[in-house]
Amino acid sequence: MRLIDRLAARRIYYHRPLPTLPDILLIDIPSQFSGPGLALDRYYPVILETTAEAHEFEAFLCERRERLIAPGLLDRRPSALHSEDIVFARYSPPEPDWPWLQLCCWPRHYAAFAMDPDEMFARGAYTVDAFDDADDIGAAEIRLLATLGPDEARRVQSIPANLGRA
């Protein structure tokens, strides 16, 4: 069996809003494998920082296996993106009926405060959340900024969806 035929049969690429940010491959996990712990209880985001990683991940999905495994090939690979600021980036749906995504890149000193950074931060630096619409992302950003406090909120960079596209 191959992951591309079952677990990751329905997936789509969200292209980076800025060249320095990653692409995100969003896998719509079949209902028999979905549930809490996934974005909107059904989506598994994969953060792809380079074209080489995208090719590597597609090859991983196409490998023949005796059983299904989680598509976590890159989850623990350290990120090459380093920032002293918190970065919020919105990714608009590339096609109808897909969610909006919010990628947050967290400075290493923030990730170090987490009880279990490997579980909380993909690639040691990212969180990805899915939303039904752009208004929901805006509300989530406001709630998150409120928890940071005014000094830290000033250190946030927000990247809107489709920034560099004509």
DATARA-V952541 format. One record per backbone hydrogen bond with DSSP energy under -0.5 kcal/mol. CO is the residue of the C=O (numbers start at 1). NH is the residue of the N-H. E is the energy in kcal/mol with one decimal. If there is no record, write none. Layout:
CO NH E
CO NH E
This chain:
1 65 -3.0
2 5 -1.2
2 6 -1.0
3 8 -3.5
6 9 -0.9
9 11 -0.6
10 28 -2.9
12 26 -3.0
13 15 -0.6
14 24 -2.5
17 164 -0.9
18 21 -1.6
23 48 -2.7
24 14 -3.3
24 26 -0.6
25 27 -0.6
25 46 -2.5
26 12 -1.9
26 28 -0.5
27 29 -1.0
27 44 -2.6
30 33 -2.3
30 34 -0.8
31 34 -0.6
35 38 -1.6
38 41 -2.3
39 42 -2.3
39 43 -2.9
41 35 -1.2
42 29 -2.7
43 39 -2.0
43 45 -0.6
44 27 -2.3
46 25 -2.7
46 48 -0.6
47 49 -0.6
48 23 -2.6
50 54 -1.6
51 55 -2.3
52 56 -2.6
53 57 -2.7
54 58 -2.2
55 59 -2.2
56 60 -2.0
57 61 -2.3
58 62 -1.5
59 63 -0.9
60 63 -0.6
61 4 -2.3
63 3 -0.5
70 72 -1.4
72 75 -0.6
72 76 -0.5
74 77 -1.1
75 123 -3.7
86 88 -0.5
86 157 -3.2
87 105 -2.6
88 159 -3.6
89 103 -2.8
90 92 -0.5
91 101 -2.5
95 98 -0.9
100 131 -2.7
101 91 -3.0
101 103 -0.5
102 129 -2.1
103 89 -2.7
104 106 -0.6
104 127 -1.9
105 87 -2.3
107 110 -1.4
107 111 -1.8
108 112 -2.1
110 113 -1.4
111 114 -1.4
114 117 -0.6
116 119 -1.2
116 120 -2.0
117 121 -2.6
120 122 -0.5
121 124 -1.5
122 125 -2.0
122 126 -2.5
123 79 -1.9
125 106 -3.4
126 122 -2.3
127 104 -2.9
129 102 -2.7
131 100 -2.8
133 137 -1.2
134 138 -2.2
135 139 -2.2
136 140 -2.1
137 141 -2.7
138 142 -2.1
139 143 -2.2
140 144 -2.4
141 145 -2.9
142 146 -2.0
143 147 -1.1
144 147 -0.5
144 148 -0.9
145 148 -0.6
145 149 -1.1
149 153 -2.5
150 154 -1.3
152 155 -1.6
153 156 -1.3
155 86 -1.6
157 88 -3.3
157 159 -0.5
158 160 -0.6
159 90 -2.6
160 163 -0.9
162 165 -1.1
